[in-house]
Amino acid sequence: MKKLNNPAILVVDMLNDFVTGALACDRGKAIVPATAQLLEVAREKGVPVIFCNDAHIPGIDRELALWGDHAIAGTKGAEVIPELNVSSKDFIVPKRRYSGFFQTDLDILLRELGVQSVVMTGLHTHMCVRHTSADAYCLGYEVVVAKEATDAFTEEDYTSGLAYLKTCYGADAYTNEELKAMF
């Protein structure tokens, strides 16, 4: 099994509004245990955990016109779900667009941490995970996907998202057990 070069876990939009709130996703609920388990192992092994969270400004952000009000900055809906046990050593990067990199400080944070590989987790493989992965790839990071800790609204959205990440960015998807061995 290969080893990841200086990895970090990127947790995309595992927020109250995406799992149980305004844009609730039953499939998102299903990945919570595997995501929590992966984050715990990462923390034990010193792998940085970075939450890339929607934090929208009401009445301004373009995504709200498409998706309705969700993850409004400062609200309960924009908070990470409690099951993921955000640690004081974790990082939170607010975002106002699909990508965790667009107009945020995610890239400089990763570079200052010496990260070379990003492990994508969260919602949705065909949207926010996809756009964050695109920017990660374009900025020179190796992109891998946590198969059991990502999902989307539908099976088709999930599998098409994974296929796109593999085809365009060479992003292989691994189980939690495989990832543990790669840290």
SVG drawing of the C-alpha trace seen along z (x, -y; Angstrom):
<svg xmlns="http://www.w3.org/2000/svg" viewBox="-35 -41 41 43">
<polyline fill="none" stroke="black" stroke-width="0.4" points="0.0,0.0 1.4,-3.4 1.9,-6.1 0.4,-9.6 2.9,-12.5 2.2,-14.8 -1.6,-14.3 -4.4,-16.4 -8.1,-15.5 -10.5,-18.0 -14.0,-17.7 -16.4,-19.5 -19.8,-20.8 -20.5,-18.2 -22.8,-20.9 -26.1,-20.7 -27.9,-22.2 -26.4,-19.6 -27.0,-16.6 -30.3,-17.3 -31.3,-20.9 -32.2,-23.1 -30.5,-20.8 -30.7,-17.6 -29.3,-14.6 -30.1,-11.1 -27.0,-9.7 -25.0,-12.4 -26.3,-10.9 -25.1,-7.5 -21.5,-8.6 -21.3,-10.2 -19.9,-7.1 -17.2,-6.4 -16.2,-10.1 -16.0,-10.4 -13.9,-7.2 -11.5,-8.5 -11.1,-11.8 -10.3,-10.2 -7.5,-8.1 -6.2,-11.1 -6.0,-13.1 -4.2,-10.2 -1.6,-10.0 -1.1,-13.8 -2.8,-14.3 -4.4,-17.8 -8.2,-17.9 -9.6,-20.9 -13.3,-21.7 -14.2,-23.5 -17.6,-25.0 -20.2,-26.9 -20.8,-30.2 -23.0,-32.3 -24.1,-35.9 -27.9,-36.1 -29.2,-38.1 -25.8,-38.3 -24.2,-34.9 -25.1,-33.6 -25.4,-30.0 -28.4,-31.0 -30.4,-31.9 -29.8,-28.3 -30.2,-26.4 -32.2,-28.6 -31.0,-29.8 -28.6,-27.3 -25.5,-27.4 -25.9,-31.1 -22.7,-32.3 -23.2,-32.4 -26.2,-30.1 -26.6,-26.6 -27.1,-25.4 -23.6,-26.5 -22.0,-24.5 -20.2,-21.2 -22.4,-18.3 -21.6,-17.5 -20.8,-13.8 -17.6,-14.9 -16.2,-16.3 -14.3,-19.3 -11.1,-19.4 -9.2,-22.5 -6.4,-21.3 -8.6,-21.1 -8.9,-24.0 -12.1,-25.6 -12.1,-27.4 -15.3,-29.2 -16.3,-29.4 -18.9,-31.2 -18.6,-29.1 -18.5,-25.4 -14.7,-25.2 -12.9,-25.2 -10.1,-27.1 -12.0,-29.9 -11.2,-33.2 -10.3,-31.5 -7.0,-30.9 -7.1,-27.1 -4.1,-27.0 -1.8,-29.1 -2.9,-27.0 -2.0,-23.7 1.3,-25.1 2.2,-26.3 1.3,-22.8 3.6,-21.2 0.7,-19.3 1.2,-17.6 -1.8,-15.2 -5.5,-16.0 -8.0,-13.3 -11.4,-14.4 -14.4,-13.7 -17.9,-15.1 -20.7,-16.3 -21.3,-16.3 -18.9,-14.4 -20.4,-16.0 -20.4,-19.5 -18.4,-20.9 -16.1,-17.9 -15.6,-18.1 -14.8,-21.8 -12.5,-21.7 -10.7,-18.7 -10.3,-20.6 -8.6,-23.5 -6.5,-21.2 -5.3,-19.4 -4.6,-22.7 -2.6,-24.0 -0.4,-20.9 -1.8,-18.7 -2.3,-15.0 -6.0,-14.3 -7.5,-11.1 -11.0,-10.3 -12.3,-8.6 -14.8,-6.3 -16.8,-5.7 -16.7,-9.3 -18.1,-11.0 -21.5,-11.0 -24.1,-13.0 -27.9,-13.4 -28.2,-10.3 -26.1,-7.2 -25.8,-8.6 -24.5,-11.9 -22.0,-10.0 -20.7,-7.6 -20.5,-10.3 -18.6,-12.5 -16.1,-9.8 -15.7,-8.9 -15.0,-12.6 -12.5,-12.9 -10.7,-9.8 -10.7,-10.8 -9.8,-14.4 -7.5,-14.4 -6.3,-10.8 -8.1,-10.7 -8.3,-7.2 -11.0,-6.3 -10.0,-4.3 -11.7,-2.7 -11.0,-3.9 -8.9,-0.8 -6.8,-1.5 -6.4,-5.1 -5.3,-4.3 -2.4,-2.3 -1.5,-5.2 -1.2,-7.8"/>
</svg>
